[in-house]
Amino acid sequence: MSWNARQHDPEWPFDLYATNFDLALDSTALMVIDIQAGSIVKDPESEFGRTHPAIVDYWNQRLHDQVLPNTRRLIESFRRRGLRVVYTRNGALTPSGVEMTSRLREREAPDPNRQYRGGPAFEIAADVSPTEHDLVIDKPISSAFTASPMDHALRNMGITDLVITGILTDMCVLGTARVAAELGYNALVCEDACATLTQRAHDEALLMHARVFGRVSDTEDVLDEMDMESA
């Protein structure tokens, strides 16, 4: 069943504030946010796993059952149509993370599996790996547009619309989608190809986007819309 913002927040005046658009297929890109080798599985035996076992179970199941397979379906559809697929990688750009803000540096420093450019955890997960022709942007912060060449690259590619997938819904996905909308892109977040640590946080992030900034849909509806646009 499709994700419906009105069912999650029946009091909000979506008829007045929601942003509605149809994907312009020839100028639409798929954006895969931070689906990296070090992030797709949380270890139940780690300190986090021992203190938050329910979150670990939820995360691992959602990534395995929804996020990875649905992102693959979208990638395959975009590539089959000759459309752009754009990736981001999140983490430190150096092993020490000295270039990151103190907030991020202090939080991630104790993690022996932290993601830094050049380390195996930083690479895009093999399940959704890019080709040599795909754009990959590295970022040490949430939004893919802040202090990066993303906007410059997308405009040069003629991109106006984005279908956004990835992790985490309430952090890098929402941060990217919101900035995209403020820069003038039509930003669609694909609900069942995203995840964060709890279902509540996931739904609240999607509502933040759907109320004003852009669309929220699911994989099946996106693929159907693309089929209709290309018919």
C-alpha positions in Angstrom: 0.0 0.0 0.0 1.3 3.5 -0.9 2.6 5.8 1.8 0.0 8.5 2.4 0.9 11.6 4.3 -2.7 12.4 5.1 -3.1 9.2 6.9 -0.2 10.0 9.2 -1.2 13.7 9.8 -4.9 14.2 9.0 -5.0 17.7 10.5 -2.4 19.2 8.2 -3.8 21.3 5.3 -2.1 19.4 2.5 -4.5 20.9 -0.1 -2.9 24.3 0.6 0.8 23.6 1.4 1.8 20.3 -0.2 4.1 20.5 -3.3 2.8 18.4 -6.2 4.5 17.6 -9.4 4.9 14.9 -12.0 8.3 13.5 -12.7 9.8 14.9 -15.9 11.4 11.7 -17.0 14.1 13.1 -19.3 15.4 15.3 -16.6 15.0 13.0 -13.6 17.9 11.5 -11.7 18.0 8.8 -9.0 20.0 9.9 -5.9 21.3 7.1 -3.7 22.2 8.6 -0.3 25.0 6.9 1.8 24.2 3.2 1.3 27.7 2.2 2.3 29.4 -1.0 3.2 29.9 0.0 6.8 26.2 1.0 7.3 24.0 -1.7 5.9 24.3 -4.2 8.7 24.4 -3.4 12.5 26.2 -6.0 14.6 24.0 -7.5 17.3 27.2 -8.2 19.3 28.5 -4.6 19.2 28.0 -2.2 22.1 25.2 -0.6 20.2 23.6 -4.0 19.5 23.7 -5.0 23.2 22.2 -1.8 24.4 19.6 -1.3 21.6 18.8 -4.8 20.3 15.3 -3.8 19.0 16.8 -1.1 16.9 19.4 -3.4 15.4 16.8 -6.0 14.5 14.5 -3.4 13.0 17.4 -1.9 11.0 18.8 -5.1 9.7 15.4 -6.4 8.6 14.4 -3.2 6.9 17.7 -2.8 5.0 17.6 -6.4 3.9 13.8 -6.7 3.0 13.1 -3.2 1.7 15.8 -0.6 1.3 18.4 -2.7 -0.7 16.0 -4.6 -3.0 13.9 -1.5 -3.7 16.9 0.7 -4.4 18.2 -2.0 -6.8 14.9 -2.0 -8.6 15.0 1.7 -9.0 18.7 1.6 -10.2 17.9 -1.0 -12.8 14.9 1.0 -14.1 16.8 4.2 -14.3 19.8 2.5 -16.1 17.5 0.7 -18.5 16.0 4.0 -19.5 19.4 5.7 -19.8 18.7 8.0 -16.9 21.3 9.3 -14.4 22.0 7.6 -11.1 23.9 9.7 -8.5 25.5 8.5 -5.3 26.8 10.0 -2.1 29.2 8.7 0.4 29.2 10.0 4.0 32.0 10.1 6.5 35.4 11.6 7.2 37.6 12.5 4.3 40.7 11.6 6.4 41.2 8.7 8.8 41.5 11.1 11.8 38.4 13.1 10.8 40.2 16.3 11.7 38.3 18.2 9.0 34.9 17.4 10.5 32.9 19.4 13.0 33.7 18.7 16.6 30.2 17.3 17.1 30.7 14.6 14.4 34.4 14.0 15.2 33.7 13.3 18.9 30.7 11.0 18.1 32.4 8.9 15.5 36.0 8.7 16.8 35.4 5.8 19.3 33.9 3.6 16.5 36.6 1.2 15.1 34.5 0.7 12.0 34.0 4.4 11.3 33.6 5.5 7.7 36.5 7.4 6.2 37.5 7.9 2.5 39.8 5.1 1.5 38.5 2.6 4.2 36.3 -0.3 3.2 33.3 0.9 5.3 33.2 4.1 3.2 32.6 2.3 -0.1 29.1 2.0 -1.7 27.5 -1.3 -0.7 28.0 -4.0 -3.4 24.3 -4.6 -3.6 23.8 -1.1 -5.2 27.3 -0.3 -6.5 27.8 2.5 -9.0 29.3 2.1 -12.5 32.3 4.1 -13.7 29.8 6.5 -15.4 27.8 7.4 -12.3 28.5 10.5 -10.3 29.7 9.8 -6.7 29.9 12.8 -4.3 31.8 12.4 -0.9 30.4 14.5 1.9 31.3 14.9 5.6 27.9 16.4 6.5 24.2 15.6 6.0 23.1 17.5 2.9 24.6 16.3 -0.4 24.4 19.9 -1.6 26.2 21.8 1.2 29.8 22.5 0.4 29.8 20.1 -2.5 29.7 20.2 -6.3 26.3 18.4 -6.4 24.2 21.3 -7.5 26.7 22.4 -10.1 26.9 18.8 -11.5 23.1 18.2 -11.6 22.5 21.5 -13.4 25.1 20.7 -16.0 23.4 17.3 -16.5 20.1 19.1 -17.1 18.5 17.5 -14.0 15.4 19.1 -12.5 13.7 16.3 -10.6 15.2 13.9 -8.1 14.0 10.5 -6.8 15.9 10.1 -3.4 16.6 6.9 -1.6 19.1 6.0 1.1 20.0 6.3 4.8 19.2 7.8 7.2 15.7 9.1 6.5 15.7 11.8 9.2 19.3 12.8 8.7 21.1 12.8 5.3 18.0 11.9 3.2 15.8 14.6 4.7 18.7 17.1 4.8 19.4 16.5 1.1 15.7 16.5 0.0 15.0 19.8 1.8 18.0 21.6 0.4 17.2 20.2 -3.1 13.7 21.6 -2.8 15.0 25.0 -1.7 17.4 25.1 -4.7 14.4 24.6 -7.0 14.5 20.8 -7.7 11.4 18.7 -7.6 12.4 16.3 -4.8 10.6 12.9 -4.3 11.7 10.7 -1.4 11.0 7.0 -2.0 9.6 5.8 1.4 10.4 2.1 1.1 13.9 2.6 -0.2 14.9 4.6 2.9 15.5 3.8 6.6 16.4 5.3 9.9 16.7 3.8 13.4 13.0 3.7 14.3 9.7 3.7 12.4 8.5 6.8 14.2 11.6 8.8 13.2 11.2 7.5 9.7 7.6 8.6 9.4 8.1 12.0 11.1 11.0 12.8 8.6 8.8 11.9 5.7 6.0 14.1 7.0 8.4 17.0 7.3 9.1 16.7 3.6 5.6 15.9 2.4 3.9 18.7 4.2 5.6 21.5 2.2 8.9 20.6 0.4 8.1 17.8 -2.0 6.6 14.4 -2.6 6.8 11.1 -0.7 6.0 7.9 -2.6 7.0 4.3 -2.7 9.0 2.2 -5.2 6.0 0.7 -7.0 4.3 4.0 -7.5 7.6 5.6 -8.8 8.1 2.8 -11.3 4.4 3.0 -12.4 4.8 6.8 -12.9 7.9 6.3 -14.9 6.1 3.7 -17.1 3.3 6.2 -17.7 5.6 9.0 -18.5 7.5 6.9 -21.1 4.3 5.4 -22.7 
